[in-house]
Amino acid sequence: MKKSYVFLTLLLLISYSVFAQKSETDSLNFLLKSAKHDTVKVRIYTDLANSFSRKNPQTAYQYADTALTIARKNNYELGIADAQMQQVVFNIYTGKYKTADSLILSSLLVYEKYHKKSGQKNCYNNLSALSYYQSDYSKAIHNAKKALDISVQLSDNESVAKIYTNIGSFYQRYGMLDSSVVYFTKSAEIFEKLNHKNGLSGAYLNLGNVLLENKDIKSSETYLKKSLAFSEEVKDIRSKTLALSALADFYLQQNQYDTAINFAQKALEIDKTSNDSYGIATNLTILANCQKYQAKYEDSEKNYIDALNLFKTIGDPSGIRNVQYNLADLYAKQNNHKSAIEYATIALSAAKELGEVHSQHRAAQLLANSYAELKDFKNAFEFQKQAKLLYDSVFTSDKQKDIDRLNIRFQTAEKEKENQKLAYENQLQKEENVKIQARNTFIIIFALIFIV
C-alpha cells in the first residue's frame, strides 16, 4: 500500500485550468449552466473530471469523456488533448497502462504542434508516473527529468519542486534511498522559499516515509508529524488524510497497533466525510492489518472484505491483489487453509497479470505452506518449486537493479560534469564579454576625447 502515501504529482500537474484552481465542484456546475461556447464547456467538464479524479475516478472519467466528445465534435484539438490527459489518470489507476500510454503520446503530439510547453511538461510527468506504476523506475526518472527541464525553462518553480518530489519517489522505489532523500530535500527547500505549506506537507511526508525505510525511525516520525501539522495549518483535507495514513502505517510497522488504529480511524472518518473511496479502502486495509496482528480476526476479515469491495468498485488491480493476499494470510493464521488457498490463488493470478514478481513469490509460498498443512504434498511441492523459481527471479532482478543503479549514478555524475563544464564556459564567456565591453567603452571614450 505504500504507493498511496507517495506525494506523486500525477494529478497535481495536470490541473492546468484557472477554473480548477479557483473553484469547487459546485461552482463548476454553476458555470456549466451559463456556458454558451463549446470550448468553455470542454474546459469546465475537464476541470470537473480533475476535481473527481481521486474521490470518484469513475465519475471523473465520465466527465472527461463528455469533454472529449464535445471537443471532437468541434475539432478542438487542445481540448481533446486536455480531456485525454484526464482519462490518463483513470486508466493508470485501473491498470490500463497501454491505453494510458497511447492517450499521453497522442496528447503530446498536439501540445508539440501548438507549442504548449505546459502540456508537454504534464505529458512527460504522467509518462513518468505511468512507468512508476509499471515498476520501470529508470524510465520514470528519465521522463521526470524531461518534465523537469521544461519546468525550468518555464521558470515554474512549483512544478520543479513537485517533480523533484516525484524523482525522489522513483529513487526510493528503486532502492536508492540516499538519492531519494536528496531530491525530497530539494523539493522541501523550494516549497519553503515559496512559502508553499501544502507542498511542504507533501515533501515532509515523503521524507518521513523514505527515512522509515532507511531505518531512521526517530527522524521519520518527526517528519511525518511535521507533515500532519502543515496539512492541518492549511486545512488541506487530502494532505491531512495522507499524513494520518502514513502515521498509521508507521506505528503499524513499530508494532504499536493501538496507536496505528487511532490514526487510521481518524483518516477513515475524514475520507468517509469527503467520500474518498480510495482513501477509505486504504485505511480499512491498515485497520485490518493491525487487527490481524492483534488476533482480532473477525474485525480484520470484515475490514479486508469492505476494502476489497471498494478497490473492486474503483477498479484498482494493485489494491485488489494486496487485499486478496492479506485475506489469504489471515485465513492461514486461523488454520482455515482452504480459504487461504482460494484467496492466495486469486492473488497469485492477479500478481502475474500485474507483473509483480515479489507478490507472486509471497502468494506461491503461502500456497505451498497451506497445501502442506492440508497434507497435499503434491501441490505443496509444486508451489514450493514455483516459489523457489520466483525467489531466484527476484534475486536476479535485484542484481540487475544494482547494475542499473550504478549506471544511473554514472550518468548522473557525467551530467554533473557536463553542467560544471558548461557553467565554467559560461563564466569564461561572461568574463570575456566584460573585457570586450570595457575595451569598447575605452575606445568610445578615447574617440570622444579625440573628437573634442
C-alpha positions as CSV (number, residue, x, y, z in Angstrom):
1,M,0.0,0.0,0.0
2,K,3.0,2.3,0.0
3,K,2.0,3.9,-3.2
4,S,-1.0,5.6,-1.6
5,Y,1.2,7.7,0.6
6,V,3.7,8.8,-2.1
7,F,3.0,12.5,-2.9
8,L,3.0,11.8,-6.7
9,T,2.1,14.8,-8.7
10,L,0.3,12.8,-11.4
11,L,-2.9,14.7,-10.5
12,L,-1.4,17.9,-9.4
13,L,0.5,18.7,-12.6
14,I,-2.5,18.1,-14.9
15,S,-4.5,20.7,-13.1
16,Y,-3.8,23.4,-15.6
17,S,-7.0,25.4,-15.8
18,V,-8.0,28.6,-13.9
19,F,-11.3,27.1,-13.1
20,A,-9.8,24.0,-11.4
21,Q,-7.5,26.1,-9.3
22,K,-10.1,28.6,-8.0
23,S,-13.5,26.9,-7.9
24,E,-15.1,24.0,-6.2
25,T,-17.3,21.4,-7.9
26,D,-20.5,23.3,-7.1
27,S,-19.0,26.5,-8.7
28,L,-18.0,24.5,-11.8
29,N,-21.5,23.1,-12.2
30,F,-22.9,26.7,-11.8
31,L,-20.5,27.9,-14.6
32,L,-21.6,25.0,-16.8
33,K,-25.2,26.1,-16.7
34,S,-24.3,29.5,-18.0
35,A,-21.7,28.4,-20.5
36,K,-22.6,29.1,-24.1
37,H,-19.5,28.2,-26.1
38,D,-18.5,24.6,-26.5
39,T,-14.8,25.4,-25.9
40,V,-15.7,26.7,-22.4
41,K,-17.9,23.6,-21.8
42,V,-14.9,21.4,-22.6
43,R,-12.7,23.3,-20.1
44,I,-15.4,23.0,-17.4
45,Y,-16.0,19.3,-17.9
46,T,-12.3,18.7,-17.9
47,D,-11.9,20.6,-14.6
48,L,-14.9,18.6,-13.2
49,A,-13.0,15.4,-14.1
50,N,-10.0,16.7,-12.3
51,S,-11.9,17.5,-9.2
52,F,-13.3,14.0,-9.0
53,S,-10.1,12.2,-10.1
54,R,-9.3,10.9,-6.6
55,K,-12.6,10.6,-4.7
56,N,-14.5,9.0,-7.6
57,P,-12.4,8.0,-10.6
58,Q,-15.4,6.6,-12.5
59,T,-17.3,9.9,-12.3
60,A,-14.1,11.7,-13.3
61,Y,-13.7,9.5,-16.3
62,Q,-17.4,10.2,-17.4
63,Y,-16.8,14.0,-17.2
64,A,-13.6,13.6,-19.2
65,D,-15.4,11.5,-21.8
66,T,-18.1,14.2,-22.1
67,A,-15.4,16.9,-22.6
68,L,-13.7,14.6,-25.2
69,T,-17.0,14.2,-27.1
70,I,-17.6,17.9,-27.3
71,A,-14.0,18.7,-28.2
72,R,-14.0,16.1,-31.0
73,K,-17.3,17.4,-32.4
74,N,-15.7,20.9,-32.7
75,N,-12.3,19.6,-33.8
76,Y,-10.9,21.4,-30.8
77,E,-7.5,19.7,-30.7
78,L,-6.2,21.2,-27.4
79,G,-9.5,20.4,-25.8
80,I,-9.1,16.8,-27.0
81,A,-5.6,16.6,-25.6
82,D,-6.7,18.1,-22.2
83,A,-9.6,15.7,-21.9
84,Q,-7.4,12.7,-22.8
85,M,-5.0,13.7,-20.1
86,Q,-7.8,13.4,-17.5
87,Q,-8.6,9.9,-18.9
88,V,-5.0,9.0,-18.4
89,V,-5.5,9.3,-14.6
90,F,-8.4,6.8,-14.6
91,N,-6.5,4.3,-16.9
92,I,-3.4,4.4,-14.7
93,Y,-5.4,3.8,-11.5
94,T,-7.3,0.9,-13.1
95,G,-4.1,-0.7,-14.5
96,K,-4.9,0.0,-18.2
97,Y,-1.4,1.1,-18.9
98,K,-1.3,0.6,-22.7
99,T,-4.4,2.8,-23.1
100,A,-2.8,5.4,-20.8
101,D,0.4,5.4,-22.8
102,S,-1.5,5.8,-26.0
103,L,-3.5,8.8,-24.7
104,I,-0.4,10.5,-23.3
105,L,1.5,10.2,-26.6
106,S,-1.5,11.4,-28.6
107,S,-1.8,14.5,-26.4
108,L,1.9,15.1,-26.5
109,L,1.8,15.4,-30.3
110,V,-1.0,18.0,-30.0
111,Y,0.9,20.0,-27.4
112,E,4.1,20.0,-29.5
113,K,2.0,21.1,-32.6
114,Y,0.7,24.1,-30.7
115,H,4.0,24.7,-28.8
116,K,2.2,24.3,-25.5
117,K,5.1,23.7,-23.1
118,S,3.0,23.3,-20.0
119,G,1.0,20.5,-21.7
120,Q,4.3,18.8,-22.8
121,K,5.5,19.0,-19.2
122,N,2.4,17.3,-18.0
123,C,2.7,14.5,-20.6
124,Y,6.3,13.7,-19.5
125,N,5.3,13.9,-15.9
126,N,2.4,11.4,-16.5
127,L,4.7,9.2,-18.6
128,S,7.0,9.1,-15.6
129,A,4.0,8.2,-13.3
130,L,3.0,5.5,-15.7
131,S,6.5,4.0,-15.7
132,Y,6.4,4.2,-11.9
133,Y,3.2,2.2,-11.6
134,Q,4.8,-0.4,-14.0
135,S,7.9,-0.6,-11.8
136,D,10.1,0.8,-14.5
137,Y,11.8,3.3,-12.3
138,S,14.7,4.0,-14.6
139,K,12.3,5.1,-17.3
140,A,10.3,7.0,-14.7
141,I,13.3,9.0,-13.7
142,H,14.2,9.7,-17.4
143,N,10.7,11.1,-18.2
144,A,10.5,13.1,-15.0
145,K,13.8,14.8,-15.8
146,K,12.3,15.8,-19.2
147,A,9.4,17.3,-17.4
148,L,11.9,19.0,-15.0
149,D,13.8,20.6,-17.9
150,I,10.6,22.1,-19.3
151,S,9.6,23.4,-15.9
152,V,13.0,25.1,-15.5
153,Q,12.5,26.7,-19.0
154,L,9.1,28.0,-17.9
155,S,10.6,29.2,-14.6
156,D,7.8,27.2,-12.9
157,N,9.4,26.7,-9.5
158,E,6.3,25.0,-8.0
159,S,6.4,22.3,-10.7
160,V,10.2,21.9,-10.3
161,A,9.6,21.2,-6.6
162,K,6.8,18.7,-7.4
163,I,8.9,16.9,-9.9
164,Y,11.8,16.8,-7.5
165,T,9.3,15.0,-5.2
166,N,8.4,12.5,-8.0
167,I,12.1,11.8,-8.8
168,G,12.7,11.2,-5.1
169,S,9.8,8.8,-5.0
170,F,11.2,6.9,-8.0
171,Y,14.7,6.7,-6.5
172,Q,13.0,5.4,-3.3
173,R,11.2,2.6,-5.1
174,Y,14.4,1.9,-7.0
175,G,16.2,1.3,-3.6
176,M,18.5,4.4,-3.9
177,L,17.4,5.9,-0.6
178,D,20.2,8.4,-0.3
179,S,19.3,9.9,-3.7
180,S,15.7,9.9,-2.7
181,V,16.4,11.9,0.4
182,V,18.4,14.4,-1.7
183,Y,15.5,15.1,-4.1
184,F,12.9,15.2,-1.3
185,T,15.1,17.8,0.5
186,K,15.5,19.8,-2.7
187,S,11.7,19.8,-3.0
188,A,11.2,20.9,0.6
189,E,13.7,23.8,0.2
190,I,11.9,25.2,-2.9
191,F,8.5,24.8,-1.2
192,E,9.9,26.6,1.8
193,K,11.2,29.5,-0.3
194,L,7.7,29.7,-2.0
195,N,6.0,29.5,1.5
196,H,4.0,26.7,0.0
197,K,2.9,24.9,3.1
198,N,0.8,22.4,1.2
199,G,3.9,21.4,-0.7
200,L,5.9,21.2,2.5
201,S,3.4,18.8,3.9
202,G,3.9,16.5,0.9
203,A,7.7,16.9,1.0
204,Y,7.9,16.1,4.7
205,L,5.5,13.2,4.2
206,N,7.9,11.6,1.6
207,L,10.9,12.3,3.8
208,G,9.2,10.6,6.6
209,N,8.4,7.5,4.5
210,V,11.9,7.2,3.0
211,L,13.6,7.7,6.4
212,L,11.4,4.9,7.8
213,E,12.5,2.6,5.0
214,N,16.1,3.7,5.8
215,K,15.5,2.6,9.4
216,D,15.9,6.2,10.8
217,I,12.9,5.8,13.0
218,K,13.1,8.9,15.1
219,S,13.6,11.3,12.1
220,S,10.8,9.5,10.2
221,E,8.3,10.1,13.0
222,T,9.4,13.8,13.2
223,Y,8.9,14.5,9.5
224,L,5.5,12.6,9.4
225,K,4.2,14.7,12.3
226,K,5.5,17.9,10.6
227,S,3.6,16.8,7.5
228,L,0.4,16.4,9.5
229,A,1.0,19.8,11.3
230,F,1.3,21.7,8.0
231,S,-1.7,20.0,6.4
232,E,-3.8,21.0,9.5
233,E,-2.4,24.6,9.3
234,V,-3.5,25.0,5.7
235,K,-6.7,22.9,6.3
236,D,-6.0,20.6,3.3
237,I,-8.1,17.5,3.9
238,R,-6.4,15.3,1.3
239,S,-2.9,16.1,2.7
240,K,-4.1,15.5,6.2
241,T,-5.6,12.1,5.4
242,L,-2.3,11.1,3.6
243,A,-0.3,12.2,6.7
244,L,-2.7,10.3,9.1
245,S,-2.5,7.2,6.9
246,A,1.3,7.4,6.8
247,L,1.5,7.7,10.6
248,A,-0.9,4.8,11.0
249,D,1.4,2.7,8.7
250,F,4.5,4.0,10.7
251,Y,3.1,2.8,14.0
252,L,1.9,-0.5,12.4
253,Q,5.5,-1.2,11.4
254,Q,6.6,-0.4,15.0
255,N,4.0,-2.9,16.3
256,Q,2.2,-0.1,18.1
257,Y,-1.2,-1.3,16.9
258,D,-3.5,0.8,19.1
259,T,-1.7,4.0,18.1
260,A,-1.8,2.9,14.4
261,I,-5.5,2.2,14.7
262,N,-6.1,5.6,16.2
263,F,-4.5,7.4,13.3
264,A,-6.2,5.1,10.7
265,Q,-9.6,5.7,12.2
266,K,-9.1,9.5,12.1
267,A,-8.1,9.3,8.4
268,L,-11.0,7.0,7.7
269,E,-13.5,9.3,9.3
270,I,-12.3,12.2,7.1
271,D,-12.3,10.0,4.0
272,K,-15.9,9.0,4.6
273,T,-17.0,12.6,5.1
274,S,-15.3,13.5,1.8
275,N,-16.5,10.3,0.1
276,D,-12.9,9.4,-0.9
277,S,-13.3,5.8,-1.9
278,Y,-9.6,5.2,-2.4
279,G,-8.7,6.7,1.0
280,I,-11.4,4.6,2.7
281,A,-10.1,1.4,1.1
282,T,-6.5,2.2,2.1
283,N,-7.3,2.9,5.7
284,L,-9.6,0.0,6.1
285,T,-6.7,-2.2,4.9
286,I,-4.4,-0.6,7.5
287,L,-7.0,-1.2,10.2
288,A,-7.4,-4.8,9.1
289,N,-3.7,-5.3,9.2
290,C,-3.5,-4.1,12.8
291,Q,-6.4,-6.2,13.8
292,K,-4.9,-9.3,12.2
293,Y,-1.7,-8.9,14.3
294,Q,-3.8,-8.3,17.4
295,A,-5.6,-11.6,16.6
296,K,-8.9,-9.8,16.2
297,Y,-9.7,-11.9,13.2
298,E,-13.4,-11.3,12.8
299,D,-12.9,-7.5,12.7
300,S,-9.9,-7.9,10.4
301,E,-11.9,-10.0,8.0
302,K,-14.7,-7.6,7.8
303,N,-12.5,-4.6,7.1
304,Y,-10.5,-6.6,4.5
305,I,-13.7,-7.5,2.7
306,D,-15.0,-4.0,2.8
307,A,-11.7,-2.7,1.4
308,L,-11.7,-5.4,-1.3
309,N,-15.2,-4.4,-2.5
310,L,-14.2,-0.7,-2.6
311,F,-11.0,-1.5,-4.6
312,K,-13.1,-3.5,-7.0
313,T,-15.5,-0.6,-7.4
314,I,-12.6,1.8,-8.0
315,G,-11.0,-0.7,-10.3
316,D,-7.6,-0.7,-8.7
317,P,-5.9,-4.0,-9.5
318,S,-2.9,-3.5,-7.2
319,G,-5.2,-2.7,-4.3
320,I,-7.4,-5.8,-5.1
321,R,-4.4,-8.0,-5.2
322,N,-2.9,-6.7,-2.0
323,V,-6.1,-7.3,0.0
324,Q,-6.6,-10.7,-1.5
325,Y,-3.2,-11.8,-0.3
326,N,-3.8,-10.3,3.1
327,L,-7.1,-12.3,3.4
328,A,-5.2,-15.4,2.4
329,D,-2.7,-14.7,5.1
330,L,-5.5,-14.0,7.6
331,Y,-7.1,-17.3,6.9
332,A,-3.8,-19.2,7.1
333,K,-3.3,-17.7,10.6
334,Q,-6.7,-19.2,11.6
335,N,-5.8,-22.6,10.1
336,N,-8.5,-22.1,7.5
337,H,-6.2,-23.3,4.8
338,K,-9.0,-24.0,2.2
339,S,-10.0,-20.3,2.2
340,A,-6.3,-19.3,2.3
341,I,-5.7,-21.3,-0.8
342,E,-8.7,-19.8,-2.5
343,Y,-7.6,-16.2,-2.0
344,A,-3.9,-16.9,-2.5
345,T,-4.6,-18.5,-5.8
346,I,-6.5,-15.4,-7.0
347,A,-3.8,-13.1,-5.6
348,L,-1.1,-15.1,-7.5
349,S,-3.0,-14.8,-10.7
350,A,-3.5,-11.1,-10.2
351,A,0.2,-10.6,-9.4
352,K,1.1,-12.4,-12.6
353,E,-1.1,-10.1,-14.7
354,L,0.5,-7.1,-13.0
355,G,4.0,-8.4,-13.4
356,E,4.7,-8.1,-9.7
357,V,7.3,-10.8,-9.1
358,H,7.7,-10.1,-5.3
359,S,3.9,-10.5,-4.8
360,Q,3.9,-13.7,-6.9
361,H,6.6,-15.1,-4.7
362,R,4.7,-14.3,-1.5
363,A,1.5,-15.9,-2.8
364,A,3.2,-19.0,-4.1
365,Q,5.0,-19.5,-0.8
366,L,1.7,-19.2,1.1
367,L,0.1,-21.7,-1.2
368,A,2.9,-24.1,-0.6
369,N,2.6,-23.8,3.1
370,S,-1.2,-24.1,3.1
371,Y,-1.2,-27.2,0.9
372,A,1.5,-28.8,3.2
373,E,-0.8,-28.1,6.2
374,L,-3.6,-30.0,4.4
375,K,-1.1,-32.9,3.7
376,D,-1.5,-32.2,0.0
377,F,2.2,-32.7,-0.6
378,K,2.0,-32.9,-4.4
379,N,0.6,-29.3,-4.7
380,A,2.8,-28.2,-1.8
381,F,5.9,-29.4,-3.7
382,E,4.7,-27.8,-7.0
383,F,4.1,-24.4,-5.4
384,Q,7.4,-24.6,-3.4
385,K,9.2,-25.1,-6.7
386,Q,7.4,-22.1,-8.1
387,A,8.2,-20.0,-5.1
388,K,11.9,-21.0,-5.4
389,L,12.0,-20.0,-9.1
390,L,10.3,-16.7,-8.3
391,Y,12.8,-16.1,-5.5
392,D,15.6,-16.7,-7.9
393,S,13.9,-14.3,-10.3
394,V,13.6,-11.7,-7.6
395,F,17.3,-12.2,-6.8
396,T,18.3,-11.8,-10.4
397,S,16.1,-8.7,-10.8
398,D,17.7,-7.2,-7.7
399,K,21.1,-7.8,-9.1
400,Q,20.0,-6.1,-12.4
401,K,18.7,-3.2,-10.3
402,D,22.1,-3.0,-8.7
403,I,23.7,-2.7,-12.1
404,D,21.1,-0.2,-13.2
405,R,21.7,1.9,-10.0
406,L,25.4,2.0,-10.8
407,N,24.6,3.1,-14.4
408,I,22.2,5.8,-13.1
409,R,24.9,7.1,-10.7
410,F,27.4,7.1,-13.6
411,Q,25.0,9.0,-15.9
412,T,24.2,11.5,-13.1
413,A,27.9,12.1,-12.4
414,E,28.6,12.6,-16.2
415,K,25.7,15.0,-16.3
416,E,27.1,16.9,-13.3
417,K,30.5,17.1,-15.0
418,E,28.8,18.4,-18.2
419,N,26.9,21.0,-16.2
420,Q,30.1,22.1,-14.4
421,K,31.9,22.4,-17.7
422,L,29.0,24.4,-19.2
423,A,28.9,26.7,-16.1
424,Y,32.7,27.2,-16.4
425,E,32.4,28.0,-20.1
426,N,29.6,30.4,-19.4
427,Q,31.7,32.1,-16.7
428,L,34.6,32.5,-19.2
429,Q,32.2,33.9,-21.7
430,K,30.9,36.4,-19.2
431,E,34.4,37.5,-18.3
432,E,35.3,37.8,-22.0
433,N,32.1,39.9,-22.5
434,V,33.2,42.2,-19.6
435,K,36.6,42.6,-21.2
436,I,35.1,43.4,-24.6
437,Q,32.6,45.8,-23.0
438,A,35.5,47.5,-21.1
439,R,37.6,47.7,-24.3
440,N,34.6,49.2,-26.3
441,T,34.0,51.7,-23.6
442,F,37.6,52.7,-23.7
443,I,37.5,53.1,-27.5
444,I,34.4,55.2,-27.3
445,I,35.8,57.5,-24.6
446,F,39.1,57.8,-26.4
447,A,37.2,58.7,-29.6
448,L,35.2,61.3,-27.8
449,I,38.3,62.8,-26.3
450,F,40.0,62.8,-29.8
451,I,36.9,64.5,-31.3
452,V,36.8,67.1,-28.6
